[in-house]
């Protein structure tokens, strides 16, 4: 996972290859029922809300509860929507709405499946980036398992 050069806002990058078609990976990110099966870090007990209006300018709202009972609530606006190719959206936690970052997911058909390039940019500071890296790492483990089934 790469960091941005000094002077820029911190960011993180995750790359994956899935042995499924881009359409299946796309659905995992854009259909509320599918997203509810895997979204959230490893200690997520359940997704309690998954409202996704997947269109440029549309909004999303996702809430989940971790095993310790803590509630997490994130929302944003879709910036770019290119079905089965690219999804870009703002990201702001209910607890820190002034800290708006940007998530971009690019999908590319590749030999035997799909390459996914995930970037989360414009973190408030290095600590926020590091906290999100931990969360996204656990989340991607769950996405990996979801797409294997």
C-alpha positions in Angstrom: 0.0 0.0 0.0 1.6 3.2 -1.1 1.6 6.7 0.4 1.6 10.0 -1.3 4.7 12.1 -1.6 5.4 14.6 1.2 3.4 17.8 0.9 0.3 16.1 -0.5 -2.6 14.8 1.5 -2.0 11.2 2.6 -3.6 8.5 0.5 -3.7 4.7 0.2 -3.9 2.2 -2.6 -5.0 -1.4 -2.7 -4.8 -3.7 -5.8 -6.6 -7.0 -6.2 -7.3 -9.6 -8.9 -10.6 -11.5 -8.8 -11.4 -14.6 -10.8 -14.8 -13.2 -11.6 -16.2 -10.9 -14.3 -16.1 -7.1 -13.7 -19.9 -7.1 -13.5 -19.7 -9.3 -10.3 -17.2 -7.0 -8.7 -19.3 -3.9 -9.7 -22.4 -5.4 -8.1 -20.5 -6.1 -4.9 -19.9 -2.3 -4.6 -23.2 -1.0 -6.0 -26.0 -3.3 -4.9 -27.1 -2.8 -1.2 -27.8 -6.5 -0.6 -24.4 -7.6 -1.9 -22.5 -4.8 -0.1 -24.3 -5.7 3.2 -22.6 -9.1 3.0 -19.0 -7.9 3.1 -18.7 -4.2 3.9 -16.9 -3.1 7.0 -13.6 -4.1 8.8 -13.1 -7.6 10.1 -14.8 -7.0 13.4 -18.1 -5.8 11.7 -21.0 -7.5 13.2 -23.6 -6.3 10.7 -24.3 -3.6 8.1 -27.4 -1.8 9.5 -28.0 0.5 6.6 -26.9 0.4 2.9 -28.6 3.1 0.8 -26.9 3.5 -2.6 -28.2 5.8 -5.3 -25.4 4.8 -7.8 -25.4 7.7 -10.4 -23.3 10.7 -10.8 -24.5 13.2 -8.1 -26.4 10.4 -6.3 -25.8 9.8 -2.6 -24.9 6.8 -0.5 -25.3 6.1 3.2 -23.8 3.1 4.9 -23.9 2.3 8.6 -22.5 -0.8 10.4 -21.9 -2.1 13.9 -18.7 -3.6 15.1 -18.6 -6.6 17.6 -17.9 -4.2 20.5 -21.3 -2.5 19.8 -19.8 0.6 18.3 -21.8 2.2 15.5 -20.1 3.6 12.4 -21.8 5.8 9.8 -20.4 7.0 6.5 -21.9 8.8 3.6 -21.0 10.7 0.4 -21.8 11.6 -3.1 -20.9 9.6 -6.3 -18.6 11.7 -8.4 -18.1 9.3 -11.3 -20.1 6.3 -12.3 -19.0 4.2 -15.3 -20.7 0.8 -14.9 -18.3 -2.1 -14.6 -15.3 0.2 -15.0 -15.1 3.1 -12.5 -16.7 4.3 -9.3 -15.6 7.4 -7.5 -17.3 8.9 -4.4 -16.7 11.3 -1.5 -16.3 9.7 1.9 -17.2 11.4 5.2 -17.9 9.9 8.6 -20.9 11.2 10.5 -18.5 11.8 13.5 -16.2 14.0 11.4 -18.3 15.4 8.5 -15.8 18.2 7.7 -13.2 15.6 6.8 -14.2 14.7 3.2 -11.9 12.3 1.4 -12.3 10.6 -2.0 -12.5 6.9 -2.9 -11.9 5.7 -6.5 -12.3 2.2 -7.7 -11.2 1.1 -11.2 -12.1 -2.2 -12.7 -10.4 -3.8 -15.7 -11.1 -7.1 -17.4 -8.0 -9.1 -17.2 -6.9 -12.7 -17.9 -9.2 -14.9 -15.9 -11.1 -12.2 -14.3 -10.9 -8.6 -13.0 -8.2 -6.3 -11.8 -9.3 -3.9 -9.1 -7.4 -0.7 -8.4 -8.7 1.0 -5.2 -7.5 4.5 -4.1 -8.6 6.5 -1.1 -7.2 10.0 -1.3 -7.3 13.3 0.6 -7.1 12.1 4.1 -7.1 14.8 6.8 -3.8 13.5 8.2 -1.5 10.5 8.4 -3.3 9.1 11.4 -6.6 9.1 9.5 -4.9 7.4 6.6 -3.4 4.7 8.9 -6.8 4.1 10.6 -8.5 3.7 7.2 -5.7 1.4 6.0 -6.5 -0.9 8.9 -10.2 -0.7 8.2 -9.9 -1.2 4.4 -7.5 -4.1 4.9 -10.1 -6.0 6.9 -12.9 -5.0 4.6 -11.0 -6.3 1.5 -10.4 -9.6 3.2 -14.2 -9.9 3.5 -14.7 -8.7 -0.1 -12.2 -11.3 -1.3 -14.2 -14.1 0.5 -17.5 -12.7 -0.8 -16.3 -12.8 -4.4 -14.8 -16.3 -4.1 -18.3 -17.7 -3.4 
